[in-house]
Amino acid sequence: MPRSTIVFQRDDYLCAEFRSAVFNFVDDVEFYADAATRKLHFRSASRVGRSDFGVNRRRMEIICFELLALDKPRVSDGTTDGATGS
């Protein structure tokens, strides 16, 4: 994503920074993938200020939407990915 930097990463965890386009404010974002429950936990917090007019929330909604799309089976030539016809 634009204006983003990965700060730390391991198999089940990601910490990133997102900077605002106008004032260069930083939002800290963390993701934790819980393999046992197949859930993705995340949080996002601004370092300064009280309101970003919904920019942070919209960003997180876009990320969640894109991640959910990745989890759906993709159809190509009538079979799902990874399936073999016989």
SELOBA-965330 format. One line per 10 residues: number of its first residue (from 1); their letters; for each residue x, y, z of N, C-alpha, C, CB. Coordinates in nm, 4 decimals. Each point is the difference from the previous one (the first is absolute). Glycine has a CB too. Layout:
REM SELOBA-965330
NUM> A> X Y Z X Y Z X Y Z X Y Z | ...
***
This chain:
REM SELOBA-965330
1> MPRSTIVFQR> 0.0849 -0.1190 0.0000 -0.0849 0.1190 0.0000 0.0887 0.1244 0.0000 -0.1849 -0.1241 0.1231 | 0.1349 0.2324 -0.1758 0.0797 0.1231 -0.0026 0.0306 0.0512 0.1405 -0.1033 0.0567 -0.2198 | 0.2170 0.0035 0.2344 0.0439 0.0631 0.1260 -0.0007 -0.0973 0.1174 -0.0887 0.2163 -0.0847 | 0.1254 -0.3424 0.0602 0.0053 -0.0997 0.1072 0.1395 -0.0589 0.0100 -0.2430 -0.0528 -0.0338 | 0.2789 0.0149 0.1564 0.1293 -0.0610 0.0269 -0.0201 -0.1151 0.0964 0.1207 0.2184 -0.0393 | -0.0669 -0.3350 0.0065 -0.0043 -0.1120 0.0939 0.1128 0.0194 0.1003 -0.1004 -0.1577 -0.1744 | 0.0648 0.1586 0.3022 0.0962 0.0216 0.1076 0.0555 -0.1320 0.0510 -0.1201 0.2094 0.0635 | 0.0319 -0.3091 -0.0490 0.0396 -0.1302 0.0530 -0.0947 -0.1042 -0.0577 0.0926 0.1025 0.2148 | -0.0376 -0.2205 -0.2419 -0.0817 -0.1061 -0.0569 0.0519 -0.1359 0.0429 -0.0546 0.1460 -0.1953 | -0.0398 -0.2353 0.2265 0.0302 -0.1422 0.0177 -0.1173 -0.0768 -0.0578 0.1420 0.0394 0.2098
11> DDYLCAEFRS> -0.1398 -0.1700 -0.2031 -0.1024 -0.0816 -0.0663 -0.1432 0.0383 0.0376 0.1656 -0.1833 -0.0047 | -0.1908 0.2134 0.1319 -0.1366 0.0245 0.0453 -0.0266 0.1441 0.0414 -0.0045 -0.2341 0.0729 | 0.0996 0.3247 -0.0938 -0.0131 0.1373 0.0507 0.0628 0.0991 -0.0965 0.0023 -0.0859 0.2354 | -0.0662 0.2014 -0.2474 0.0539 0.1073 -0.0837 -0.0267 0.1333 0.0684 -0.0361 -0.1359 -0.2113 | 0.1388 0.2189 0.2167 -0.0121 0.1351 0.0534 0.0401 0.0956 -0.1121 0.0494 -0.0752 0.2413 | -0.1348 0.1748 -0.2696 0.0267 0.0935 -0.1093 -0.0343 0.1421 0.0413 -0.0450 -0.1812 -0.1665 | 0.1002 0.2755 0.0917 -0.0312 0.1414 0.0168 -0.0626 0.0514 -0.1293 0.1903 0.0309 0.1666 | -0.2950 0.0474 -0.1523 -0.0628 0.0663 -0.1137 0.0077 0.1498 0.0247 -0.1564 -0.1970 -0.0450 | 0.1990 0.2724 -0.0548 0.0120 0.1455 0.0121 -0.1106 0.0688 -0.0792 0.2492 -0.0212 0.0302 | -0.3027 0.1286 0.0291 -0.1041 0.0759 -0.0685 0.0595 0.0783 -0.1162 -0.1306 0.0166 0.2137
21> AVFNFVDDVE> 0.0476 0.0072 -0.3130 0.0465 0.0660 -0.1223 0.0317 0.1476 0.0229 -0.1363 -0.1611 -0.1326 | 0.0608 0.2277 0.2167 0.0149 0.1447 0.0130 0.1011 0.0403 0.1070 -0.2345 0.0216 -0.0756 | 0.2132 -0.0651 0.1992 0.0845 0.0452 0.1102 0.1070 -0.1001 0.0422 -0.1922 0.1320 0.0752 | 0.1962 -0.2477 -0.1409 0.1005 -0.1022 0.0304 -0.0154 -0.0586 0.1407 0.1542 0.1172 -0.1562 | -0.2774 -0.1158 0.2108 -0.0262 -0.0622 0.1299 0.0154 -0.1508 -0.0145 -0.1580 0.1875 0.0675 | 0.1946 -0.2546 0.0421 0.0245 -0.1446 -0.0033 -0.1101 -0.0747 0.0751 0.2482 0.0415 -0.0140 | -0.3009 -0.1461 -0.0501 -0.0893 -0.0958 0.0659 0.0775 -0.1300 0.0155 -0.2114 0.1079 -0.0973 | 0.2085 -0.1653 0.2169 0.0619 -0.1298 0.0256 -0.1059 -0.1077 -0.0185 0.1681 0.1013 0.1621 | -0.1350 -0.2039 -0.2408 -0.0946 -0.1074 -0.0305 0.0651 -0.1336 0.0330 -0.1098 0.1383 -0.1824 | 0.0333 -0.2265 0.2476 0.0500 -0.1334 0.0337 -0.1012 -0.1046 -0.0448 0.1291 0.0922 0.1973
31> FYADAATRKL> -0.0774 -0.2033 -0.2475 -0.0820 -0.1138 -0.0401 0.0544 -0.1244 0.0678 -0.0565 0.1072 -0.2229 | -0.0338 -0.1912 0.2758 0.0392 -0.1276 0.0578 -0.0906 -0.1071 -0.0579 0.0827 0.1098 0.2140 | -0.0251 -0.2078 -0.2806 -0.0750 -0.1105 -0.0592 -0.0026 -0.1162 0.0976 0.0644 0.0726 -0.2332 | -0.1832 -0.1050 0.2835 -0.0186 -0.1115 0.0928 -0.0369 -0.1238 -0.0810 -0.0734 0.1562 0.1880 | 0.1703 -0.2420 -0.2110 -0.0204 -0.1182 -0.0849 -0.1031 -0.0952 0.0599 0.2357 0.0214 -0.0807 | -0.2396 -0.0334 0.2117 -0.0919 -0.0941 0.0646 -0.1459 0.0371 -0.0245 0.1731 -0.0425 0.1744 | -0.2033 0.1721 -0.1746 -0.1388 0.0437 -0.0183 -0.0262 0.0532 -0.1404 -0.0083 0.0536 0.2423 | 0.1140 -0.0459 -0.3246 -0.0079 0.0565 -0.1345 -0.0558 0.1414 0.0027 -0.0303 -0.2296 -0.0922 | 0.0748 0.3087 0.1911 -0.0429 0.1388 0.0122 0.1200 0.0919 -0.0133 -0.1920 -0.0679 0.1476 | 0.1673 0.1841 -0.2027 0.1012 0.1028 -0.0101 -0.0385 0.1119 0.0949 0.0533 -0.0603 -0.2410
41> HFRSASRVGR> 0.0309 0.0836 0.3394 -0.0220 0.1086 0.0951 0.0827 0.1193 -0.0473 -0.0438 -0.1619 0.1945 | -0.0128 0.2803 -0.1826 0.0767 0.1175 -0.0399 -0.0397 0.1192 0.0850 0.0189 -0.0883 -0.2340 | 0.0719 0.1840 0.2366 -0.0283 0.1262 0.0667 0.0742 0.1085 -0.0752 -0.0328 -0.1118 0.2262 | -0.0209 0.2305 -0.2218 0.0623 0.1135 -0.0649 -0.0207 0.1208 0.0894 -0.0375 -0.0971 -0.2321 | 0.1439 0.1714 0.2556 -0.0087 0.1155 0.0888 0.0864 0.1131 -0.0526 -0.0443 -0.1507 0.1953 | -0.0108 0.2705 -0.1838 0.0740 0.1185 -0.0399 0.0954 0.0399 0.1119 -0.1915 0.0763 -0.1463 | 0.3100 -0.0325 0.1110 0.0961 0.0462 0.1014 -0.0366 0.1370 0.0543 0.1772 -0.1329 -0.1126 | -0.2359 0.2159 0.0293 -0.0382 0.1360 0.0425 -0.1378 0.0323 -0.0550 0.2421 0.0738 0.0068 | -0.3051 0.0257 0.0548 -0.1279 0.0489 -0.0503 -0.1181 -0.0767 0.0536 0.1165 0.0715 -0.2019 | -0.2338 -0.0170 0.1751 -0.1226 -0.0598 0.0488 -0.0855 -0.0567 -0.1117 0.0071 0.1574 0.1891
51> SDFGVNRRRM> 0.0018 -0.1000 -0.3075 -0.0839 -0.0466 -0.1101 0.0770 0.0097 -0.1307 -0.2081 0.0720 0.1226 | 0.1862 -0.1709 -0.2069 0.0605 0.0030 -0.1333 -0.1093 -0.0032 -0.1065 0.2070 -0.1158 0.0877 | -0.3302 0.1525 -0.0457 -0.1154 0.0072 -0.0895 -0.0304 -0.1352 -0.0648 0.0544 0.2401 -0.0432 | -0.0275 -0.3479 0.1156 -0.0344 -0.1340 -0.0455 0.1003 -0.0679 -0.0922 -0.2281 0.0736 0.0242 | 0.3424 -0.0099 -0.0474 0.1000 -0.0565 -0.0910 0.0523 -0.1338 0.0524 0.0645 0.2325 -0.0717 | -0.0313 -0.2383 0.1998 0.0546 -0.1218 0.0604 -0.1012 -0.1146 -0.0099 0.1396 0.1399 0.1579 | -0.2638 -0.1125 -0.1248 -0.1038 -0.1029 -0.0059 -0.0186 -0.0514 -0.1427 -0.1142 0.1065 0.1964 | 0.1074 -0.0150 -0.2938 -0.0164 -0.0422 -0.1393 0.1177 -0.0851 -0.0458 -0.1329 0.2071 -0.0458 | 0.2539 -0.1700 0.0872 0.1187 -0.0785 -0.0369 -0.0120 -0.1417 0.0535 0.1408 0.2082 0.0001 | -0.1799 -0.2229 0.1255 -0.0110 -0.1329 0.0600 -0.1130 -0.0810 -0.0653 0.0889 0.0930 0.2170
61> EIICFELLAL> -0.1974 -0.0263 -0.2554 -0.1081 -0.0704 -0.0689 0.0471 -0.0507 -0.1364 -0.1697 0.1430 0.1197 | 0.2479 -0.0632 -0.1906 0.0537 -0.0421 -0.1295 0.0923 -0.1203 0.0171 -0.0167 0.2365 -0.0850 | 0.1047 -0.2310 0.1856 0.0920 -0.1115 0.0255 -0.0793 -0.1264 0.0314 0.1762 0.1601 0.0855 | -0.2760 -0.1496 0.0009 -0.0813 -0.1177 0.0357 -0.0730 -0.0550 -0.1218 -0.0287 0.0909 0.2318 | -0.0282 -0.0027 -0.3134 -0.0703 -0.0437 -0.1202 0.0947 -0.0745 -0.0936 -0.1574 0.1947 0.0212 | 0.2774 -0.1417 -0.0400 0.0969 -0.0642 -0.0890 0.0476 -0.1333 0.0561 0.0718 0.2253 -0.0796 | -0.0539 -0.2345 0.2102 0.0413 -0.1263 0.0606 -0.1101 -0.1049 -0.0106 0.1483 0.1261 0.1571 | -0.2723 -0.0847 -0.1385 -0.1114 -0.0940 -0.0150 -0.0086 -0.0509 -0.1431 -0.1239 0.1171 0.1836 | 0.1500 -0.0316 -0.2799 -0.0037 -0.0415 -0.1403 0.1087 -0.1034 -0.0283 -0.0919 0.2251 -0.0646 | 0.2061 -0.2145 0.1322 0.1073 -0.0969 -0.0192 -0.0367 -0.1380 0.0526 0.1625 0.1864 0.0152
71> DKPRVSDGTT> -0.2510 -0.1917 0.0833 -0.0358 -0.1266 0.0646 -0.1066 -0.0774 -0.0778 0.0573 0.1037 0.2189 | -0.1174 -0.0417 -0.3180 -0.1040 -0.0669 -0.0792 0.0634 -0.0893 -0.1059 -0.1569 0.1930 0.0393 | 0.0974 -0.3087 -0.0657 0.0513 -0.0844 -0.1096 -0.0169 0.0732 -0.1326 -0.0567 -0.2112 0.1284 | 0.1555 0.2012 -0.2113 -0.0059 0.0629 -0.1319 -0.0370 -0.1056 -0.1035 0.1728 0.1735 0.0673 | -0.2551 -0.1368 -0.1616 -0.0440 -0.0930 -0.1027 0.0735 0.0314 -0.1300 -0.2274 -0.0239 0.1102 | 0.2855 -0.0801 -0.1683 0.0613 0.0139 -0.1319 -0.0260 -0.1295 -0.0748 0.1804 0.1607 0.0844 | -0.2196 -0.1526 -0.2041 -0.0358 -0.1124 -0.0875 -0.0873 -0.1050 0.0692 0.2131 0.0389 -0.1210 | -0.3079 0.0075 0.2028 -0.0996 -0.0886 0.0571 0.0415 -0.0737 0.1266 -0.0797 -0.0241 -0.2268 | 0.2035 0.0396 0.2735 0.0416 -0.0658 0.1243 0.0533 0.1048 0.0962 0.0543 -0.2143 -0.1235 | -0.0543 0.1851 0.2513 0.0602 0.0893 0.0965 0.1490 -0.0184 -0.0018 -0.2048 -0.0055 0.1416
81> DGATGS> 0.2774 0.1095 -0.1037 0.1468 -0.0096 -0.0002 0.0473 -0.1213 0.0790 0.0151 0.2491 -0.0208 | 0.0796 -0.3178 -0.0322 0.0564 -0.1140 0.0691 -0.0713 -0.1318 -0.0299 0.0689 0.1571 0.1761 | -0.1890 -0.1464 -0.2327 -0.0731 -0.1226 -0.0310 0.0451 -0.0542 -0.1351 -0.1976 0.0795 0.1352 | 0.1959 -0.2089 -0.1455 0.0360 -0.0621 -0.1281 -0.1193 -0.0776 -0.0508 0.2437 -0.0155 0.0649 | -0.2662 0.0233 -0.1919 -0.1105 -0.0761 -0.0585 0.0454 -0.1404 -0.0360 -0.1009 0.2117 -0.0883 | 0.0076 -0.3061 0.0880 0.0359 -0.1370 -0.0392 -0.0876 -0.0502 -0.1100 0.0791 -0.0434 0.2276
***
